[in-house]
Amino acid sequence: MTELKPRALYAGTFDPMTLGHLDLIKRGVKLFGSLLVAVAENRSKAPLFSPEERVQMIRNELGDLPVEVVRFDGLVVDEAHARGISILMRGVRTFTDFEYEYPMAMTNRRLNEDIESVFVMPNELYAYVSSRLIKEVYAGGGEIEQFLPHAVHVALKKRFTNK
């Protein structure tokens, strides 16, 4: 009998996408068979790249992975429910991430008890990498190429050159 793996939704701002994000996407595919990557609009974070640019950057890095990439605005549980997905995959790098993610997972459960949150840890090489940190280091003149897919690094360099 073939084991069916449920599809999961991995949401985030991905501004910019890091190798840590890519690592988690690959882990998600391994765990769930396929993945929906949902790029959050999240205007409160003042993103460097538009949602469309972020969606395209992610799509460009996926190769033939069974991953669909979409943008969304609103609650992640509503997006998952609308797409018939019952698992939210969340990346957790540190205890601080867990302290942030846990109450969000409990709130999501209260909003829709049919949707479960699953926490996945990235490769230890990326355990401290965040998009916010990448932007801060780069804006301060630091080199961050080792944390980004090449095309994302090029786009980030171009974006900062044009500012």
C-alpha positions as CSV (number, residue, x, y, z in Angstrom):
1,M,0.0,0.0,0.0
2,T,1.3,3.4,-0.9
3,E,1.5,5.9,1.9
4,L,-0.2,9.2,1.2
5,K,1.6,12.2,2.6
6,P,-0.6,15.3,3.3
7,R,0.3,18.6,1.7
8,A,1.4,21.4,4.0
9,L,1.5,25.2,3.7
10,Y,4.7,27.0,4.6
11,A,4.0,30.8,4.9
12,G,6.4,33.6,5.4
13,T,7.4,37.0,4.1
14,F,10.6,35.7,2.4
15,D,12.0,39.1,2.1
16,P,14.5,38.0,0.8
17,M,14.4,34.3,0.5
18,T,17.5,32.7,2.2
19,L,19.2,29.4,1.9
20,G,17.5,28.6,5.2
21,H,14.1,29.1,3.6
22,L,15.2,26.8,0.7
23,D,16.4,24.2,3.1
24,L,13.1,24.2,4.9
25,I,11.2,24.0,1.7
26,K,13.2,20.9,0.7
27,R,12.6,19.4,4.2
28,G,8.9,20.1,3.8
29,V,8.7,18.3,0.5
30,K,10.5,15.3,2.1
31,L,8.1,15.3,5.0
32,F,4.8,16.1,3.2
33,G,5.3,15.1,-0.4
34,S,4.4,18.5,-1.7
35,L,4.2,22.0,-0.3
36,L,2.4,25.2,-0.8
37,V,4.7,28.2,-0.2
38,A,2.5,31.2,0.7
39,V,4.2,34.6,0.4
40,A,2.7,37.0,2.9
41,E,1.8,40.5,1.8
42,N,2.6,41.8,5.4
43,R,2.7,45.5,4.8
44,S,3.7,46.2,8.4
45,K,7.2,44.8,7.8
46,A,7.9,47.3,5.0
47,P,9.3,44.7,2.6
48,L,12.2,45.4,0.3
49,F,10.8,43.3,-2.5
50,S,7.2,43.3,-3.8
51,P,5.1,40.1,-3.2
52,E,5.4,39.3,-6.9
53,E,9.2,39.6,-6.9
54,R,9.4,37.4,-3.8
55,V,7.1,34.8,-5.4
56,Q,9.2,34.8,-8.6
57,M,12.5,34.5,-6.6
58,I,11.2,31.4,-4.8
59,R,9.9,29.8,-8.0
60,N,13.2,30.4,-9.7
61,E,15.0,28.3,-7.0
62,L,12.7,25.3,-6.9
63,G,13.7,23.3,-9.9
64,D,11.4,20.4,-10.3
65,L,10.3,20.2,-6.6
66,P,6.6,19.6,-6.1
67,V,6.0,23.1,-4.7
68,E,3.4,25.7,-5.6
69,V,4.2,29.3,-4.7
70,V,1.4,31.9,-4.2
71,R,1.0,35.2,-2.5
72,F,-1.6,35.8,0.1
73,D,-3.0,38.5,2.4
74,G,-4.8,37.8,5.6
75,L,-4.7,34.9,8.1
76,V,-2.7,31.9,7.3
77,V,-5.3,29.6,8.7
78,D,-7.9,31.0,6.3
79,E,-5.5,30.6,3.4
80,A,-4.9,26.9,4.4
81,H,-8.6,26.2,4.9
82,A,-9.5,27.8,1.5
83,R,-7.0,25.5,-0.2
84,G,-8.0,22.4,1.7
85,I,-4.7,22.2,3.6
86,S,-4.6,21.0,7.2
87,I,-0.9,21.4,8.1
88,L,1.0,24.6,8.7
89,M,4.7,24.1,8.5
90,R,6.8,26.6,10.5
91,G,10.5,26.9,10.6
92,V,12.0,27.1,14.1
93,R,15.7,28.0,14.4
94,T,16.0,29.0,18.1
95,F,14.1,28.9,21.4
96,T,13.2,32.6,20.7
97,D,11.5,31.4,17.4
98,F,9.6,28.8,19.4
99,E,8.5,31.3,22.0
100,Y,7.1,33.4,19.1
101,E,5.6,30.5,17.1
102,Y,4.0,28.6,20.0
103,P,1.3,31.2,20.9
104,M,0.7,31.8,17.2
105,A,0.1,28.0,16.7
106,M,-2.3,27.9,19.7
107,T,-4.2,30.9,18.3
108,N,-4.4,29.3,14.9
109,R,-5.7,26.1,16.5
110,R,-8.4,28.2,18.2
111,L,-9.3,29.8,14.9
112,N,-9.5,26.5,13.1
113,E,-9.1,23.3,15.1
114,D,-8.7,21.2,11.9
115,I,-5.4,22.8,11.1
116,E,-2.2,21.6,12.9
117,S,1.1,23.4,13.1
118,V,4.3,21.4,12.6
119,F,7.7,22.9,13.6
120,V,10.7,22.0,11.4
121,M,14.3,22.9,12.2
122,P,16.6,24.0,9.4
123,N,20.1,22.7,8.8
124,E,22.4,24.0,11.6
125,L,24.3,26.0,8.9
126,Y,21.2,28.3,8.7
127,A,20.1,28.2,12.4
128,Y,20.9,31.9,12.9
129,V,20.0,33.3,9.4
130,S,17.0,35.5,9.1
131,S,15.9,37.8,6.3
132,R,15.9,40.7,8.7
133,L,19.5,40.0,9.7
134,I,20.6,39.6,6.1
135,K,19.2,43.0,5.2
136,E,20.8,44.7,8.2
137,V,24.2,43.2,7.5
138,Y,24.0,44.0,3.8
139,A,22.8,47.6,4.5
140,G,25.8,48.0,6.9
141,G,28.3,46.9,4.2
142,G,28.7,43.3,5.2
143,E,28.9,40.4,2.7
144,I,26.0,37.9,2.9
145,E,26.3,35.9,-0.3
146,Q,26.9,32.6,1.5
147,F,23.4,32.8,3.0
148,L,21.4,33.5,-0.2
149,P,20.7,31.7,-3.5
150,H,22.9,33.4,-6.2
151,A,20.0,35.1,-8.0
152,V,18.5,36.4,-4.8
153,H,21.9,37.9,-3.9
154,V,22.1,39.6,-7.2
155,A,18.6,41.0,-6.8
156,L,19.4,42.3,-3.3
157,K,22.6,43.9,-4.5
158,K,20.7,45.6,-7.3
159,R,17.9,46.8,-4.9
160,F,20.4,48.4,-2.5
161,T,22.3,50.0,-5.4
162,N,19.1,51.6,-6.6
163,K,18.2,53.0,-3.2
